[in-house]
Amino acid sequence: MAATLQSCEWTVRSLQGRRPHSEVEAFLSGFNGSWKLGGEPDTTGEIVVGSRSFNTMLLTRMHFASVHGMRDRSQPTREGAAFYSLTFNPSSAFDLVCNNTAFHLRPSEMFFWSSTDDVSFRIQQGAEFANLLFPRHLIDAHLPRFRGRFCVFDQVNPAREFAGTYFRSLADNARTFGKINSSQIESASIAMLLNLLHANDCIVADGDRDEQILRDAHAVIEKNLKSAFLNPQMVASEVGVSLRKLHYLFRRTDETVMGRIRARRLECARTELADTEFGGRRSITEIAYRWAFADPAQFCRAFKQAYGVSPGSLRMRQRNS
């Protein structure tokens, strides 16, 4: 059967400089999830974004005059399927921070990250770069042992130059392509990315993979303790495993997912109650809601069951000590 050729158009959207933060955030969030801005209001320069889809893969080319953007995953967003992103071909070096690790992305380097990462970038004197967004299941299906972490592909990676030539050519010519087989472009791009990951030693044994899943799950729980949306299904989705697999790994450590969530929320609430200087400024009801308990009575019962004393008694004991 002959493959269907799709006519994918290159589209360009722009936003003038010195716009309100809310308007810029909405503009950026239309491409790859929820973004926030740092810096003073009305200081972001002009933004121009060209984009084109190849089947389910999205290519964007972004130009910023000046911006400080932050993708903060501390609160979950309902933005659809999880993704991996490859940021490449920057016109000049710019500052990036991923999961509290700061570095400069140079024109010769590529940055691979996922929708579960905390990412921020700062551009002060104008720069352009390209992004490829892959639905996460496409990569995980080919690479089930991938260690879910961000990577910077540099000169040390033997596959970087070959893959970089391909990705730069794709970004440079995407606007001029006519009818093209988008599925084959997507498959070729995935193959190039997998080659980079293999060459960067991102593959681990099954046992190490299970440990990494648990670490990632714990990190997702920690980031979202205050969210009412935090539950096992959300954790599994963020980590990129089935709910059954997640429950299985937690059972091996004599824990349950909800048990871990409840225990960490109680620990945080106990720390706040014991802090007479700052914790005393909030009522017990406020602390219960702050740590995502459905109601204060539920919180008090769970707290006393865990620590043998009520929240009020603990607070009084700390004040009198």
C-alpha positions as CSV (number, residue, x, y, z in Angstrom):
1,M,0.0,0.0,0.0
2,A,1.4,3.4,-1.0
3,A,2.1,5.8,1.9
4,T,0.0,8.9,2.0
5,L,1.9,12.1,1.4
6,Q,0.8,14.9,3.8
7,S,1.0,18.6,3.0
8,C,2.2,20.2,6.2
9,E,2.4,23.9,6.2
10,W,5.0,26.0,8.0
11,T,3.2,28.5,10.1
12,V,4.7,31.6,11.8
13,R,3.3,33.3,14.9
14,S,4.8,36.4,16.5
15,L,4.3,38.5,19.6
16,Q,5.5,42.1,19.9
17,G,7.9,43.0,22.7
18,R,6.9,44.5,26.1
19,R,3.7,42.6,26.4
20,P,2.2,41.7,29.8
21,H,3.5,38.6,31.4
22,S,0.1,36.8,31.1
23,E,0.0,37.4,27.4
24,V,3.5,36.1,26.8
25,E,3.0,33.1,29.0
26,A,-0.2,32.1,27.1
27,F,1.7,32.5,23.8
28,L,4.6,30.2,24.9
29,S,2.3,27.7,26.5
30,G,0.6,27.1,23.2
31,F,3.6,25.2,21.9
32,N,4.9,22.8,24.6
33,G,3.1,23.1,27.9
34,S,2.9,25.6,30.8
35,W,5.5,28.4,31.0
36,K,6.0,31.3,33.4
37,L,8.1,34.4,33.0
38,G,10.7,35.8,35.4
39,G,12.1,39.4,35.4
40,E,10.2,42.6,35.5
41,P,6.9,43.0,33.8
42,D,6.9,44.3,30.2
43,T,10.6,43.5,29.7
44,T,10.3,40.5,27.3
45,G,11.3,41.3,23.8
46,E,9.7,40.3,20.5
47,I,9.1,36.6,20.0
48,V,8.8,34.8,16.6
49,V,7.9,31.1,16.4
50,G,7.8,29.0,13.2
51,S,6.3,25.5,13.5
52,R,5.4,22.5,11.5
53,S,4.1,19.0,12.4
54,F,5.5,15.7,11.0
55,N,2.8,13.2,12.0
56,T,2.8,13.5,15.8
57,M,6.2,15.1,16.1
58,L,6.3,19.0,16.3
59,L,9.1,21.1,15.1
60,T,9.4,24.7,16.3
61,R,12.0,27.3,15.5
62,M,12.0,30.1,18.1
63,H,13.5,33.6,18.1
64,F,13.7,35.6,21.3
65,A,15.0,39.2,21.5
66,S,15.1,38.8,25.3
67,V,13.2,36.5,27.7
68,H,13.4,34.6,31.0
69,G,11.1,31.6,30.7
70,M,10.5,29.0,33.3
71,R,8.7,25.6,32.9
72,D,7.8,24.9,36.6
73,R,6.5,21.4,37.2
74,S,5.7,22.0,40.9
75,Q,2.1,22.2,40.0
76,P,0.6,19.6,37.6
77,T,-1.0,20.9,34.4
78,R,-3.6,19.3,32.3
79,E,-1.8,19.9,29.0
80,G,-2.2,16.5,27.4
81,A,0.3,13.7,26.7
82,A,3.8,13.7,28.2
83,F,6.6,14.5,25.7
84,Y,10.4,14.5,25.2
85,S,12.0,17.5,23.6
86,L,15.3,18.1,21.8
87,T,16.5,21.7,21.8
88,F,19.3,22.3,19.2
89,N,21.0,24.6,16.8
90,P,21.1,27.7,19.0
91,S,22.4,30.8,17.1
92,S,24.4,31.8,20.2
93,A,25.0,30.3,23.6
94,F,22.4,31.0,26.3
95,D,21.8,30.1,29.9
96,L,19.7,27.0,30.9
97,V,18.7,25.5,34.2
98,C,17.3,21.9,34.3
99,N,16.3,20.4,37.7
100,N,18.6,22.9,39.5
101,T,21.6,22.2,37.2
102,A,22.8,25.3,35.4
103,F,24.8,25.3,32.2
104,H,25.3,27.1,28.9
105,L,23.9,25.6,25.7
106,R,26.4,26.3,23.0
107,P,25.7,26.3,19.2
108,S,27.5,22.9,18.9
109,E,25.3,21.2,21.6
110,M,21.9,19.7,21.9
111,F,19.7,19.5,25.0
112,F,17.3,16.6,25.6
113,W,14.7,16.9,28.3
114,S,11.1,15.8,29.1
115,S,7.8,17.3,30.2
116,T,8.5,16.1,33.8
117,D,11.6,18.3,34.1
118,D,11.9,21.8,35.6
119,V,13.5,23.9,32.9
120,S,14.2,27.6,32.7
121,F,16.2,29.6,30.1
122,R,17.4,33.2,29.9
123,I,18.2,35.1,26.7
124,Q,19.3,38.7,27.0
125,Q,20.8,39.7,23.6
126,G,18.7,37.8,21.1
127,A,19.0,34.1,20.1
128,E,17.2,31.6,18.0
129,F,17.0,27.8,18.5
130,A,15.0,24.8,17.3
131,N,12.9,22.3,19.2
132,L,11.6,18.9,18.3
133,L,8.8,17.5,20.5
134,F,8.2,13.8,20.5
135,P,5.2,12.2,22.3
136,R,6.8,10.3,25.2
137,H,5.3,6.9,24.3
138,L,7.1,6.9,20.9
139,I,10.5,7.0,22.5
140,D,9.7,4.7,25.4
141,A,8.3,2.1,23.0
142,H,11.6,1.9,21.2
143,L,13.8,2.3,24.3
144,P,12.2,0.7,27.3
145,R,15.4,0.8,29.3
146,F,16.0,4.5,28.8
147,R,17.0,6.3,32.0
148,G,14.5,9.2,32.1
149,R,16.9,12.1,32.7
150,F,17.9,15.2,30.8
151,C,21.1,15.0,28.6
152,V,23.4,17.5,26.9
153,F,24.9,16.0,23.7
154,D,28.3,17.6,23.1
155,Q,31.5,16.8,21.3
156,V,32.1,13.8,23.5
157,N,29.1,12.0,22.0
158,P,30.3,10.2,18.8
159,A,26.9,10.5,17.2
160,R,26.4,14.2,17.8
161,E,27.9,15.5,14.6
162,F,26.0,13.1,12.4
163,A,22.7,13.6,14.1
164,G,23.3,17.4,14.4
165,T,23.7,17.7,10.6
166,Y,20.4,15.9,10.1
167,F,18.4,17.9,12.7
168,R,19.8,21.2,11.4
169,S,18.9,20.3,7.9
170,L,15.4,19.4,9.0
171,A,14.9,22.7,10.8
172,D,16.5,24.8,8.0
173,N,14.3,23.2,5.2
174,A,11.0,22.5,7.0
175,R,9.5,25.7,5.7
176,T,10.2,24.8,2.1
177,F,9.0,21.2,2.1
178,G,6.1,20.5,-0.2
179,K,4.3,17.2,-0.1
180,I,6.3,14.9,2.2
181,N,5.8,11.6,4.0
182,S,5.5,12.9,7.6
183,S,5.5,9.4,9.1
184,Q,8.9,8.7,7.6
185,I,10.4,12.0,8.7
186,E,9.1,11.2,12.2
187,S,10.6,7.7,12.1
188,A,14.0,9.0,10.8
189,S,14.1,11.7,13.6
190,I,13.3,9.1,16.3
191,A,16.1,6.8,14.9
192,M,18.5,9.7,15.1
193,L,17.5,10.6,18.6
194,L,17.8,6.9,19.8
195,N,21.3,6.8,18.3
196,L,22.2,9.8,20.3
197,L,20.8,8.3,23.5
198,H,22.6,5.0,22.9
199,A,25.9,6.8,22.3
200,N,25.4,8.9,25.4
201,D,25.2,5.8,27.6
202,C,21.6,6.5,28.6
203,I,20.7,2.8,28.6
204,V,20.6,0.9,31.9
205,A,19.9,-2.6,33.1
206,D,16.4,-3.6,34.2
207,G,17.2,-3.5,37.9
208,D,18.7,0.0,37.5
209,R,15.7,1.1,35.5
210,D,13.3,0.0,38.3
211,E,15.4,2.0,40.8
212,Q,15.2,5.0,38.5
213,I,11.5,4.7,38.1
214,L,11.1,4.7,41.9
215,R,13.4,7.8,42.2
216,D,11.4,9.6,39.5
217,A,8.1,8.6,41.2
218,H,9.4,9.9,44.6
219,A,10.5,13.2,42.9
220,V,7.0,13.6,41.3
221,I,5.4,13.1,44.6
222,E,7.7,15.6,46.3
223,K,7.0,18.2,43.7
224,N,3.2,17.8,43.9
225,L,2.5,17.2,47.6
226,K,0.3,20.3,47.8
227,S,-1.8,19.4,44.8
228,A,-5.2,17.8,45.2
229,F,-4.6,16.2,41.8
230,L,-1.7,14.0,43.1
231,N,-2.6,10.4,42.9
232,P,-1.1,7.1,41.7
233,Q,-2.4,7.6,38.1
234,M,-0.9,11.0,37.9
235,V,2.5,9.7,39.2
236,A,2.5,6.8,36.7
237,S,1.7,9.2,33.8
238,E,4.4,11.6,34.8
239,V,7.0,8.9,35.2
240,G,5.9,7.1,32.0
241,V,5.0,3.6,33.3
242,S,1.8,1.7,33.7
243,L,-0.2,2.0,37.0
244,R,0.3,-1.7,37.6
245,K,4.1,-1.4,37.2
246,L,4.2,1.6,39.6
247,H,2.2,-0.3,42.3
248,Y,4.4,-3.4,41.9
249,L,7.6,-1.4,42.4
250,F,6.2,0.3,45.5
251,R,5.1,-3.0,47.0
252,R,8.7,-4.3,46.7
253,T,9.7,-1.6,49.1
254,D,6.9,-2.3,51.5
255,E,5.1,0.9,50.6
256,T,2.0,1.9,48.6
257,V,1.9,4.9,46.4
258,M,-0.9,6.6,48.4
259,G,0.8,5.6,51.6
260,R,3.9,7.4,50.5
261,I,1.9,10.5,49.5
262,R,0.0,10.5,52.8
263,A,3.2,10.0,54.9
264,R,5.1,12.8,53.2
265,R,2.2,15.2,53.6
266,L,1.9,14.4,57.3
267,E,5.7,14.9,57.7
268,C,5.6,18.3,56.0
269,A,2.6,19.3,58.1
270,R,4.3,18.1,61.3
271,T,7.4,20.2,60.4
272,E,5.2,23.2,59.9
273,L,3.4,22.7,63.1
274,A,6.6,22.4,65.0
275,D,8.0,25.6,63.6
276,T,6.8,28.1,66.2
277,E,8.0,31.1,64.3
278,F,6.5,30.5,60.8
279,G,4.2,27.6,61.3
280,G,2.3,29.4,64.0
281,R,1.1,32.0,61.6
282,R,-1.3,29.4,60.0
283,S,-4.2,27.7,61.7
284,I,-4.5,23.9,61.8
285,T,-7.2,24.1,59.2
286,E,-5.0,26.2,56.9
287,I,-2.2,23.7,57.3
288,A,-4.5,20.8,56.5
289,Y,-5.7,22.4,53.3
290,R,-2.2,23.5,52.4
291,W,-1.0,19.9,52.3
292,A,-4.0,18.8,50.3
293,F,-6.1,17.0,53.0
294,A,-9.8,16.9,52.1
295,D,-10.9,18.4,55.4
296,P,-9.4,19.2,58.8
297,A,-11.0,16.3,60.6
298,Q,-9.5,13.8,58.2
299,F,-6.1,15.5,58.7
300,C,-6.4,15.4,62.5
301,R,-7.3,11.7,62.5
302,A,-4.5,10.7,60.2
303,F,-2.0,12.9,62.2
304,K,-2.9,11.3,65.5
305,Q,-2.8,7.8,64.1
306,A,0.7,8.5,62.7
307,Y,2.2,10.3,65.6
308,G,0.1,9.5,68.6
309,V,-0.8,13.1,69.3
310,S,-3.2,15.6,67.8
311,P,-1.9,18.5,65.7
312,G,-3.2,20.9,68.4
313,S,-1.4,19.1,71.2
314,L,1.9,19.0,69.2
315,R,1.6,22.8,68.6
316,M,0.9,23.5,72.3
317,R,3.8,21.3,73.3
318,Q,6.2,23.1,71.0
319,R,5.1,26.5,72.2
320,N,5.6,25.5,75.9
321,S,9.0,23.9,75.3
